[in-house]
């Protein structure tokens, strides 16, 4: 199976808008794509209006563009599935596909931003790369990465996907699920062997997740990439549910020397970020729930 990957998209230099929604003239910026401003202007028209659907005229007045331009934008967004059109009155509305964008990720990106000083400090204390990830349709999505300053380092890219069964982040998040939910993920994505120690047996994975719940920390000892060790701890919300995970990753030759220290550091910082979400102190790992 080929693992899907996604890359973050940088949106630069939104041009300031006048009170009627039209874009003001701006100095020429060769890196700015003017169409971006028009597309997001249409999206803003929906967000600024309390009605569930809008007519072409409503949207045109909101964005201050020519009606033919707005129609072409809406047609294009409808064609790729992000806008729907009412069969009877022809009004436009945002499609379900739009709301799927980043649904499991966005609420916790704010947490990752607020926790950035903690992530930076953890990187300095351990000397290795720090990641925060969430579970998205059975795969891990990295929502924050603070790279090690070592020339030889191990770091993902924010927005990338990884398998859950082979990563410490993923195992922390799988540990919250019921066996039935874990079996569903295995059925969807399999347990491919990615490195010398990858867990490829469902029963072995279930046993590993049970240990993680008891210890409150997960390890990936050359399970995702040969020569790389990763340690992760859960990030929990106000109800005690694991909603994200925090990890430190580095070359095995360095990580082996400070593995026990890193386990304690990751658990400590994970608990502090959990506190930011209103989670009370947790002495024992939470029982698996049916929440995804």
C-alpha positions as CSV (number, residue, x, y, z in Angstrom):
1,X,0.0,0.0,0.0
2,X,1.3,3.4,-0.9
3,X,0.8,5.8,2.0
4,X,-0.9,9.1,1.0
5,X,1.0,12.2,2.0
6,X,-0.1,15.9,2.1
7,X,2.0,19.0,2.3
8,X,1.0,22.2,4.0
9,X,0.0,25.1,1.8
10,X,1.4,28.5,2.6
11,X,-1.1,31.3,1.9
12,X,0.8,34.6,1.7
13,X,0.0,38.3,1.6
14,X,-3.8,38.5,1.7
15,X,-4.5,41.9,0.2
16,X,-6.4,44.3,2.5
17,X,-10.0,44.8,1.6
18,X,-12.1,48.0,1.5
19,X,-15.4,48.2,3.3
20,X,-17.4,47.0,0.3
21,X,-15.2,43.9,0.0
22,X,-13.2,44.9,-3.0
23,X,-9.5,44.4,-2.9
24,X,-7.4,47.6,-2.6
25,X,-4.5,48.2,-4.9
26,X,-1.2,46.8,-3.4
27,X,2.4,47.0,-4.4
28,X,3.4,44.3,-6.9
29,X,4.3,41.1,-5.2
30,X,5.6,38.5,-7.7
31,X,5.0,35.7,-5.1
32,X,1.3,36.6,-4.6
33,X,-1.3,34.8,-6.7
34,X,-4.2,37.1,-7.1
35,X,-6.7,34.3,-7.6
36,X,-6.1,33.2,-4.0
37,X,-7.7,36.5,-2.8
38,X,-10.7,35.9,-5.0
39,X,-11.3,32.3,-3.8
40,X,-11.0,33.2,-0.2
41,X,-13.2,36.2,-0.7
42,X,-16.0,33.8,-1.9
43,X,-15.4,31.6,1.2
44,X,-15.6,34.6,3.4
45,X,-19.0,35.5,1.9
46,X,-20.4,32.3,3.3
47,X,-18.7,32.8,6.8
48,X,-20.1,36.4,7.1
49,X,-23.7,35.4,6.3
50,X,-25.9,33.6,8.7
51,X,-28.0,32.0,5.9
52,X,-27.1,28.4,5.0
53,X,-27.2,29.2,1.3
54,X,-26.5,32.3,-0.8
55,X,-27.5,33.4,-4.3
56,X,-25.0,34.4,-7.0
57,X,-26.1,38.0,-6.5
58,X,-25.5,37.8,-2.7
59,X,-22.0,36.5,-3.2
60,X,-21.1,39.0,-5.9
61,X,-22.2,41.9,-3.8
62,X,-20.1,40.6,-0.8
63,X,-16.9,40.1,-2.7
64,X,-17.1,43.1,-5.0
65,X,-16.1,41.2,-8.2
66,X,-17.7,40.8,-11.6
67,X,-20.6,38.4,-11.6
68,X,-19.1,36.4,-14.4
69,X,-15.9,36.0,-12.3
70,X,-17.8,34.9,-9.2
71,X,-19.9,32.4,-11.3
72,X,-16.7,30.8,-12.7
73,X,-15.2,30.6,-9.2
74,X,-18.3,28.9,-7.8
75,X,-18.5,26.6,-10.8
76,X,-14.9,25.5,-10.3
77,X,-15.4,25.0,-6.5
78,X,-18.6,23.0,-7.2
79,X,-16.8,20.9,-9.8
80,X,-14.1,19.8,-7.3
81,X,-16.7,19.2,-4.6
82,X,-16.3,22.1,-2.1
83,X,-19.5,23.9,-3.0
84,X,-23.0,22.6,-3.6
85,X,-25.9,24.2,-5.5
86,X,-29.6,23.9,-4.5
87,X,-31.6,22.1,-7.2
88,X,-34.7,24.3,-6.9
89,X,-33.5,27.9,-6.3
90,X,-29.9,27.6,-7.6
91,X,-28.4,29.1,-4.4
92,X,-24.9,28.0,-3.3
93,X,-23.8,26.4,-0.1
94,X,-20.5,25.0,1.3
95,X,-20.4,21.2,0.6
96,X,-19.6,18.6,3.3
97,X,-16.2,18.1,1.7
98,X,-15.2,21.7,2.7
99,X,-16.0,20.9,6.4
100,X,-13.8,17.8,6.2
101,X,-10.7,19.9,5.7
102,X,-8.6,19.5,8.8
103,X,-11.6,18.6,11.0
104,X,-9.5,16.4,13.4
105,X,-6.5,18.7,13.1
106,X,-7.5,22.3,13.4
107,X,-8.7,22.5,17.0
108,X,-5.3,21.2,18.2
109,X,-3.2,23.3,15.9
110,X,-4.1,26.2,18.2
111,X,-2.9,24.1,21.2
112,X,0.3,23.3,19.4
113,X,0.8,27.1,18.7
114,X,0.1,28.0,22.4
115,X,2.4,25.2,23.5
116,X,5.3,26.2,21.2
117,X,7.5,27.4,24.1
118,X,7.1,24.0,25.8
119,X,8.0,22.2,22.6
120,X,11.0,24.5,22.0
121,X,12.2,23.9,25.6
122,X,11.7,20.1,25.2
123,X,13.9,20.2,22.0
124,X,16.6,22.1,23.9
125,X,16.5,19.7,26.9
126,X,16.6,16.5,24.8
127,X,18.5,17.8,21.8
128,X,16.2,16.0,19.4
129,X,13.3,16.8,17.1
130,X,9.8,17.2,18.7
131,X,6.5,16.4,17.0
132,X,2.8,16.7,17.8
133,X,0.4,14.6,15.9
134,X,-3.3,13.6,15.7
135,X,-5.1,10.6,14.4
136,X,-6.8,11.2,11.1
137,X,-8.8,8.4,9.5
138,X,-6.4,5.8,11.0
139,X,-3.2,7.6,10.1
140,X,-1.0,10.1,11.9
141,X,-1.0,13.7,10.8
142,X,1.9,15.8,12.1
143,X,0.5,19.2,13.2
144,X,3.7,20.7,14.7
145,X,7.4,19.9,14.3
146,X,10.3,21.5,16.1
147,X,13.5,20.2,14.4
148,X,16.7,19.3,16.2
149,X,19.6,21.5,15.6
150,X,21.9,18.5,15.2
151,X,23.3,18.1,11.6
152,X,22.1,14.5,11.7
153,X,18.5,14.6,12.8
154,X,15.2,12.9,12.3
155,X,12.1,15.1,11.7
156,X,8.9,14.9,9.8
157,X,7.2,17.7,8.0
158,X,4.0,19.4,9.4
159,X,1.1,18.1,7.3
160,X,2.7,14.7,6.4
161,X,1.0,11.4,7.2
162,X,2.5,8.3,8.7
163,X,1.2,4.9,9.7
164,X,-0.1,4.7,13.3
165,X,1.1,1.1,14.1
166,X,4.8,1.9,13.5
167,X,5.1,5.2,15.2
168,X,5.2,6.1,18.9
169,X,2.7,9.0,18.3
170,X,0.4,6.6,16.5
171,X,0.5,3.9,19.2
172,X,-0.3,6.6,21.9
173,X,-3.4,7.5,19.9
174,X,-4.4,3.9,19.0
175,X,-4.2,3.1,22.7
176,X,-7.3,5.2,23.4
177,X,-9.4,3.0,21.0
178,X,-11.4,-0.2,21.5
179,X,-10.1,-3.4,20.0
180,X,-13.0,-3.2,17.4
181,X,-11.8,0.2,16.3
182,X,-8.2,-0.9,16.1
183,X,-9.3,-3.9,14.0
184,X,-11.1,-1.5,11.6
185,X,-7.9,0.6,11.2
186,X,-5.9,-2.6,10.6
187,X,-8.4,-3.7,7.9
188,X,-8.2,-0.3,6.2
189,X,-4.4,0.3,6.3
190,X,-2.9,-3.1,7.1
191,X,0.3,-3.5,9.2
192,X,3.0,-3.1,6.6
193,X,6.6,-3.8,7.7
194,X,8.5,-0.5,7.4
195,X,11.6,-1.2,9.4
196,X,13.4,-4.1,11.2
197,X,11.2,-4.0,14.3
198,X,7.8,-3.0,12.9
199,X,4.8,-4.8,14.6
200,X,3.0,-6.7,11.9
201,X,0.8,-8.9,14.0
202,X,-2.6,-7.6,15.3
203,X,-2.4,-9.5,18.6
204,X,1.1,-8.2,19.3
205,X,-0.1,-4.7,18.6
206,X,-3.0,-5.1,21.0
207,X,-0.6,-6.2,23.7
208,X,1.7,-3.3,23.0
209,X,-1.2,-0.8,23.3
210,X,-2.2,-2.3,26.6
211,X,1.3,-1.7,27.9
212,X,1.2,1.9,26.7
213,X,-2.0,2.5,28.6
214,X,-0.4,1.2,31.7
215,X,2.9,3.0,31.4
216,X,1.6,6.3,29.9
217,X,4.4,6.4,27.3
218,X,5.0,4.8,23.9
219,X,8.3,3.9,22.2
220,X,9.2,3.2,18.6
221,X,12.5,1.3,18.6
222,X,13.4,1.2,14.9
223,X,9.8,0.3,14.0
224,X,9.2,3.1,11.4
225,X,12.7,3.8,10.2
226,X,15.8,1.7,10.8
227,X,18.2,3.5,13.0
228,X,15.6,5.9,14.6
229,X,14.0,5.8,18.0
230,X,11.0,7.8,19.1
231,X,9.3,8.3,22.4
232,X,5.7,9.7,22.8
233,X,3.2,10.6,25.4
234,X,-0.5,11.4,25.1
235,X,-2.1,14.8,25.2
236,X,-5.5,14.6,26.8
237,X,-8.5,17.0,26.9
238,X,-10.7,18.1,29.8
239,X,-12.4,14.7,29.8
240,X,-9.2,12.7,30.0
241,X,-9.5,11.5,26.4
242,X,-6.3,11.3,24.3
243,X,-6.7,13.8,21.5
244,X,-3.1,14.2,20.3
245,X,0.3,13.0,21.2
246,X,3.8,14.5,21.7
247,X,7.0,12.8,20.7
248,X,10.8,13.2,20.6
249,X,12.6,11.5,17.8
250,X,16.3,11.0,17.0
251,X,19.0,8.6,15.8
252,X,19.2,5.4,17.8
253,X,22.8,5.9,18.7
254,X,22.0,9.1,20.6
255,X,18.5,8.2,21.9
256,X,19.6,4.9,23.5
257,X,21.9,6.8,25.9
258,X,19.1,9.0,27.3
259,X,16.0,6.9,26.7
260,X,14.7,6.9,30.3
261,X,15.3,10.6,30.7
262,X,13.4,11.3,27.5
263,X,10.5,9.2,28.6
264,X,10.1,11.3,31.7
265,X,10.5,14.6,29.8
266,X,7.9,13.6,27.2
267,X,5.4,12.6,29.9
268,X,6.0,15.8,31.8
269,X,5.5,18.1,28.8
270,X,2.5,16.0,27.6
271,X,0.9,16.5,31.0
272,X,1.5,20.2,30.9
273,X,-0.1,20.6,27.5
274,X,-3.0,18.4,28.7
275,X,-3.4,20.8,31.5
276,X,-3.8,23.6,29.0
277,X,-6.8,21.7,27.6
278,X,-8.3,21.4,31.1
279,X,-7.2,17.8,31.8
280,X,-6.9,17.0,35.5
281,X,-3.8,15.2,36.7
282,X,-4.0,11.5,35.5
283,X,-2.3,8.9,37.7
284,X,-3.4,5.9,35.7
285,X,-3.9,5.6,31.9
286,X,-7.4,6.1,30.8
287,X,-9.5,3.1,29.8
288,X,-10.0,2.6,26.0
289,X,-13.2,4.3,24.8
290,X,-15.2,4.2,21.7
291,X,-14.3,7.7,20.8
292,X,-12.1,8.1,17.7
